[in-house]
């Protein structure tokens, strides 16, 4: 895919919609500029924190509650071992 864009007076360049969509770029997305062999390369940068945002929210159960329940089960197992 090859497209041409114009640089504004402020140095802004609009990334064509098809390219933004293909690479999942939107407002706030990070990109890295690299100069290589007389070319300017624009590389999408992923923010691992933002990529993980909402991943755990899909569950209706509280993760804290699940952790406490698991710890309670472990404690009971350990107490059973001590009794015998």
Helices and strands as residue ranges (DSSP letters): H 17-23, E 30-36, E 39-45, H 48-52, G 56-58, H 63-83
